[in-house]
């Protein structure tokens, strides 16, 4: 999925290893500083990239939406 999205967005494939370093590719990863998801977006940065958050859902935890946001 990451390769496909990066190819569609024109992003170098090597950048996918940032997700491995940040979260081990775990979509539900949570840091001590409240960065969440595979790409470890903090709340304000996720919102900046179009990832919505509410009490019932958090787009930072959606692998496809978060990967699109990281590719942008």
MIBA-846910 format. One record per residue: x, y, z of N, C-alpha, C, O in turn; residue in three letters. Coordinates in nm, 3 decimals. Each point is the difference from the previous one (the first is absolute). Example, Ala and Ser with C-alpha at 12.3 -4.5 7.8 and 13.67 -1.06 7.14 Angstrom:
+---------+---------+---------+---------+---------+---------+---------+---------+---------+---------+---------+---------+-----+
|    n.px |    n.py |    n.pz |   ca.px |   ca.py |   ca.pz |    c.px |    c.py |    c.pz |    o.px |    o.py |    o.pz |   r |
+---------+---------+---------+---------+---------+---------+---------+---------+---------+---------+---------+---------+-----+
|   1.319 |  -0.569 |   0.780 |  -0.089 |   0.119 |   0.000 |   0.090 |   0.120 |   0.000 |   0.104 |  -0.002 |   0.066 | Ala |
|  -0.139 |   0.107 |  -0.138 |   0.082 |   0.119 |   0.006 |  -0.077 |   0.109 |   0.073 |   0.051 |   0.111 |   0.017 | Ser |
+---------+---------+---------+---------+---------+---------+---------+---------+---------+---------+---------+---------+-----+
This chain:
+---------+---------+---------+---------+---------+---------+---------+---------+---------+---------+---------+---------+-----+
|    n.px |    n.py |    n.pz |   ca.px |   ca.py |   ca.pz |    c.px |    c.py |    c.pz |    o.px |    o.py |    o.pz |   r |
+---------+---------+---------+---------+---------+---------+---------+---------+---------+---------+---------+---------+-----+
|   0.082 |  -0.118 |   0.000 |  -0.082 |   0.118 |   0.000 |   0.087 |   0.126 |   0.000 |  -0.027 |   0.094 |  -0.075 | Unk |
|   0.130 |  -0.092 |   0.157 |   0.086 |   0.117 |   0.007 |   0.069 |   0.024 |  -0.135 |   0.004 |   0.113 |  -0.048 | Unk |
|   0.048 |  -0.219 |  -0.011 |   0.066 |   0.014 |  -0.131 |  -0.095 |   0.056 |  -0.104 |   0.038 |   0.087 |  -0.078 | Unk |
|  -0.160 |  -0.137 |   0.076 |  -0.099 |   0.045 |  -0.097 |  -0.029 |   0.149 |   0.018 |  -0.001 |   0.077 |  -0.097 | Unk |
|  -0.023 |  -0.036 |   0.221 |  -0.033 |   0.141 |   0.028 |   0.118 |   0.090 |  -0.033 |  -0.018 |   0.107 |  -0.060 | Unk |
|   0.139 |  -0.148 |   0.097 |   0.118 |   0.081 |  -0.031 |   0.020 |   0.012 |  -0.150 |   0.036 |   0.107 |  -0.050 | Unk |
|  -0.060 |  -0.215 |  -0.022 |   0.012 |   0.004 |  -0.146 |  -0.102 |   0.097 |  -0.058 |   0.033 |   0.081 |  -0.087 | Unk |
|  -0.158 |  -0.088 |   0.136 |  -0.106 |   0.090 |  -0.049 |   0.031 |   0.146 |   0.031 |  -0.031 |   0.089 |  -0.079 | Unk |
|   0.092 |  -0.064 |   0.194 |   0.029 |   0.137 |   0.043 |   0.137 |   0.050 |  -0.047 |   0.034 |   0.117 |   0.018 | Unk |
|   0.045 |  -0.206 |  -0.079 |   0.132 |   0.039 |  -0.049 |   0.104 |   0.017 |   0.109 |   0.088 |   0.085 |  -0.011 | Unk |
|  -0.099 |  -0.164 |   0.116 |   0.091 |   0.009 |   0.115 |   0.103 |  -0.113 |  -0.010 |  -0.036 |  -0.112 |  -0.037 | Unk |
|   0.163 |   0.138 |   0.069 |   0.101 |  -0.106 |  -0.004 |  -0.037 |  -0.116 |   0.094 |  -0.042 |   0.022 |   0.114 | Unk |
|   0.058 |  -0.143 |  -0.164 |  -0.038 |  -0.119 |   0.076 |   0.079 |  -0.017 |   0.129 |  -0.051 |  -0.057 |   0.096 | Unk |
|   0.173 |   0.106 |  -0.091 |   0.083 |  -0.016 |   0.119 |  -0.060 |   0.067 |   0.124 |   0.032 |  -0.039 |   0.112 | Unk |
|  -0.118 |   0.137 |  -0.132 |  -0.058 |   0.070 |   0.115 |  -0.094 |  -0.088 |   0.081 |  -0.035 |   0.034 |   0.113 | Unk |
|  -0.007 |  -0.148 |  -0.170 |  -0.088 |  -0.087 |   0.077 |   0.069 |  -0.054 |   0.125 |  -0.067 |  -0.040 |   0.095 | Unk |
|   0.199 |   0.039 |  -0.094 |   0.071 |  -0.051 |   0.115 |  -0.008 |   0.093 |   0.120 |   0.035 |  -0.039 |   0.111 | Unk |
|  -0.081 |   0.163 |  -0.131 |  -0.027 |   0.089 |   0.113 |  -0.110 |  -0.058 |   0.087 |   0.007 |   0.008 |   0.123 | Unk |
|  -0.109 |  -0.067 |  -0.184 |  -0.109 |  -0.061 |   0.077 |   0.052 |  -0.119 |   0.079 |  -0.044 |  -0.024 |   0.112 | Unk |
|   0.137 |  -0.049 |  -0.169 |   0.057 |  -0.113 |   0.072 |   0.078 |   0.049 |   0.122 |  -0.010 |  -0.058 |   0.108 | Unk |
|   0.087 |   0.164 |  -0.126 |   0.079 |   0.054 |   0.111 |  -0.089 |   0.063 |   0.107 |   0.027 |  -0.014 |   0.119 | Unk |
|  -0.132 |   0.083 |  -0.161 |  -0.088 |   0.070 |   0.094 |  -0.092 |  -0.093 |   0.077 |  -0.021 |   0.017 |   0.121 | Unk |
|  -0.036 |  -0.116 |  -0.191 |  -0.105 |  -0.080 |   0.063 |   0.010 |  -0.150 |  -0.024 |  -0.081 |  -0.076 |   0.052 | Unk |
|   0.180 |   0.033 |  -0.128 |   0.005 |  -0.141 |  -0.035 |  -0.117 |  -0.041 |  -0.088 |  -0.042 |  -0.115 |   0.002 | Unk |
|  -0.011 |   0.211 |  -0.079 |  -0.116 |  -0.019 |  -0.088 |  -0.128 |  -0.034 |   0.077 |  -0.094 |  -0.054 |  -0.059 | Unk |
|   0.087 |   0.086 |   0.188 |  -0.120 |  -0.028 |   0.078 |  -0.098 |   0.117 |  -0.014 |   0.031 |   0.112 |   0.042 | Unk |
|  -0.149 |  -0.136 |  -0.100 |  -0.095 |   0.109 |  -0.022 |  -0.055 |   0.062 |   0.129 |  -0.047 |   0.114 |  -0.002 | Unk |
|   0.052 |  -0.186 |   0.112 |  -0.054 |   0.051 |   0.127 |   0.107 |   0.042 |   0.099 |  -0.026 |   0.012 |   0.119 | Unk |
|   0.147 |   0.011 |  -0.168 |   0.110 |   0.041 |   0.087 |  -0.031 |   0.135 |   0.064 |  -0.060 |   0.088 |  -0.063 | Unk |
|   0.101 |  -0.072 |   0.187 |  -0.022 |   0.124 |   0.074 |   0.127 |   0.032 |   0.078 |   0.051 |  -0.083 |   0.074 | Unk |
|   0.000 |   0.204 |  -0.092 |   0.123 |   0.039 |   0.070 |  -0.034 |   0.066 |   0.133 |  -0.116 |   0.030 |   0.029 | Unk |
|   0.218 |  -0.010 |   0.052 |  -0.018 |   0.069 |   0.129 |  -0.043 |   0.144 |  -0.020 |  -0.059 |   0.061 |   0.089 | Unk |
|   0.088 |  -0.005 |  -0.205 |  -0.036 |   0.139 |  -0.031 |  -0.132 |   0.009 |  -0.078 |  -0.031 |   0.105 |  -0.057 | Unk |
|  -0.046 |  -0.214 |   0.055 |  -0.132 |  -0.006 |  -0.063 |   0.004 |   0.003 |  -0.153 |  -0.101 |   0.031 |  -0.063 | Unk |
|   0.216 |  -0.062 |   0.005 |   0.005 |  -0.019 |  -0.145 |  -0.062 |  -0.138 |  -0.026 |   0.028 |  -0.095 |   0.072 | Unk |
|  -0.111 |   0.087 |  -0.175 |  -0.075 |  -0.124 |  -0.021 |   0.010 |  -0.048 |  -0.143 |   0.023 |   0.077 |  -0.094 | Unk |
|  -0.039 |  -0.208 |   0.080 |  -0.007 |  -0.063 |  -0.131 |   0.135 |  -0.041 |  -0.054 |   0.105 |   0.022 |   0.061 | Unk |
|  -0.111 |  -0.083 |  -0.178 |   0.118 |  -0.051 |  -0.065 |   0.102 |   0.110 |  -0.030 |   0.121 |  -0.024 |   0.005 | Unk |
|  -0.168 |   0.143 |  -0.035 |   0.088 |   0.111 |  -0.036 |   0.025 |   0.095 |   0.117 |   0.070 |   0.100 |  -0.016 | Unk |
|  -0.126 |  -0.129 |   0.132 |   0.023 |   0.076 |   0.123 |  -0.029 |   0.149 |  -0.015 |   0.085 |   0.085 |   0.030 | Unk |
|  -0.206 |  -0.053 |  -0.076 |  -0.045 |   0.139 |  -0.007 |  -0.046 |   0.043 |   0.139 |  -0.077 |  -0.072 |   0.064 | Unk |
|   0.122 |   0.188 |  -0.017 |  -0.060 |   0.061 |   0.118 |  -0.131 |   0.063 |  -0.045 |  -0.021 |   0.021 |  -0.120 | Unk |
|  -0.067 |   0.009 |   0.214 |  -0.136 |   0.045 |  -0.034 |   0.000 |   0.120 |  -0.095 |  -0.067 |  -0.004 |  -0.104 | Unk |
|   0.139 |   0.108 |   0.138 |  -0.005 |   0.122 |  -0.082 |   0.059 |  -0.022 |  -0.139 |  -0.049 |   0.059 |  -0.097 | Unk |
|   0.153 |  -0.142 |   0.086 |   0.060 |  -0.025 |  -0.132 |  -0.094 |  -0.087 |  -0.085 |  -0.011 |   0.021 |  -0.121 | Unk |
|  -0.056 |  -0.116 |   0.184 |  -0.098 |  -0.080 |  -0.071 |  -0.111 |   0.086 |  -0.058 |  -0.041 |  -0.018 |  -0.115 | Unk |
|  -0.008 |   0.113 |   0.195 |  -0.104 |   0.091 |  -0.048 |   0.052 |   0.085 |  -0.115 |  -0.073 |   0.027 |  -0.095 | Unk |
|   0.197 |   0.014 |   0.103 |   0.062 |   0.080 |  -0.105 |   0.002 |  -0.075 |  -0.133 |  -0.009 |   0.061 |  -0.107 | Unk |
|   0.020 |  -0.193 |   0.113 |   0.004 |  -0.084 |  -0.119 |  -0.135 |  -0.065 |  -0.032 |  -0.007 |  -0.092 |  -0.081 | Unk |
|  -0.099 |   0.140 |   0.143 |  -0.134 |  -0.045 |  -0.034 |  -0.048 |  -0.125 |   0.071 |  -0.097 |  -0.062 |  -0.044 | Unk |
|   0.163 |   0.024 |   0.151 |  -0.042 |  -0.118 |   0.077 |  -0.090 |   0.045 |   0.114 |   0.044 |   0.067 |   0.093 | Unk |
|  -0.171 |  -0.105 |  -0.102 |  -0.098 |   0.041 |   0.099 |   0.006 |  -0.087 |   0.125 |   0.033 |  -0.118 |  -0.005 | Unk |
|  -0.065 |   0.181 |   0.118 |  -0.001 |  -0.069 |   0.128 |  -0.124 |   0.040 |   0.078 |  -0.038 |   0.117 |   0.002 | Unk |
|  -0.024 |  -0.215 |   0.060 |  -0.114 |   0.025 |   0.087 |   0.006 |  -0.100 |   0.115 |   0.094 |  -0.079 |   0.010 | Unk |
|  -0.194 |   0.082 |   0.076 |  -0.003 |  -0.094 |   0.113 |  -0.019 |  -0.144 |  -0.046 |   0.038 |  -0.093 |   0.071 | Unk |
|  -0.096 |   0.074 |  -0.189 |  -0.029 |  -0.136 |  -0.047 |   0.088 |  -0.048 |  -0.113 |   0.003 |  -0.120 |  -0.028 | Unk |
|   0.070 |   0.209 |  -0.038 |   0.088 |  -0.044 |  -0.109 |   0.123 |   0.090 |  -0.008 |  -0.001 |   0.115 |   0.043 | Unk |
|   0.106 |  -0.172 |  -0.099 |   0.126 |   0.073 |  -0.016 |   0.063 |  -0.048 |  -0.131 |   0.046 |  -0.114 |  -0.009 | Unk |
|  -0.044 |   0.201 |  -0.090 |   0.056 |  -0.036 |  -0.131 |   0.150 |  -0.028 |   0.005 |   0.053 |  -0.064 |  -0.091 | Unk |
|   0.016 |   0.109 |   0.196 |   0.142 |  -0.031 |   0.011 |   0.023 |  -0.150 |   0.015 |   0.108 |  -0.050 |  -0.030 | Unk |
|  -0.210 |  -0.022 |   0.076 |   0.009 |  -0.145 |   0.021 |  -0.043 |  -0.079 |  -0.123 |   0.014 |  -0.122 |  -0.002 | Unk |
|  -0.064 |   0.190 |  -0.100 |  -0.040 |  -0.066 |  -0.124 |   0.123 |  -0.009 |  -0.090 |   0.050 |   0.103 |  -0.046 | Unk |
|   0.000 |  -0.224 |   0.018 |   0.125 |  -0.012 |  -0.076 |  -0.004 |   0.068 |  -0.137 |   0.097 |   0.064 |  -0.040 | Unk |
|  -0.207 |  -0.076 |  -0.031 |  -0.006 |   0.059 |  -0.135 |  -0.006 |   0.153 |   0.007 |   0.076 |   0.066 |  -0.071 | Unk |
|  -0.164 |  -0.010 |   0.153 |  -0.011 |   0.145 |   0.011 |   0.129 |   0.062 |   0.052 |   0.044 |   0.103 |  -0.050 | Unk |
|   0.017 |  -0.167 |   0.151 |   0.124 |   0.053 |   0.058 |   0.115 |  -0.008 |  -0.101 |   0.084 |   0.090 |  -0.005 | Unk |
|  -0.079 |  -0.196 |  -0.074 |   0.105 |  -0.013 |  -0.100 |  -0.017 |   0.106 |  -0.109 |   0.098 |   0.058 |  -0.046 | Unk |
|  -0.221 |  -0.033 |   0.005 |  -0.025 |   0.108 |  -0.098 |   0.047 |   0.134 |   0.056 |   0.064 |   0.078 |  -0.070 | Unk |
|  -0.096 |  -0.053 |   0.197 |   0.040 |   0.125 |   0.062 |   0.153 |   0.008 |   0.009 |   0.057 |   0.106 |  -0.025 | Unk |
|   0.009 |  -0.214 |   0.060 |   0.147 |  -0.001 |   0.009 |   0.062 |   0.023 |  -0.139 |   0.104 |   0.065 |  -0.011 | Unk |
|  -0.166 |  -0.118 |  -0.091 |   0.053 |   0.017 |  -0.136 |  -0.014 |   0.146 |  -0.046 |   0.079 |   0.047 |  -0.083 | Unk |
|  -0.178 |   0.024 |   0.136 |  -0.017 |   0.140 |  -0.038 |   0.103 |   0.084 |   0.071 |   0.003 |   0.122 |  -0.019 | Unk |
+---------+---------+---------+---------+---------+---------+---------+---------+---------+---------+---------+---------+-----+
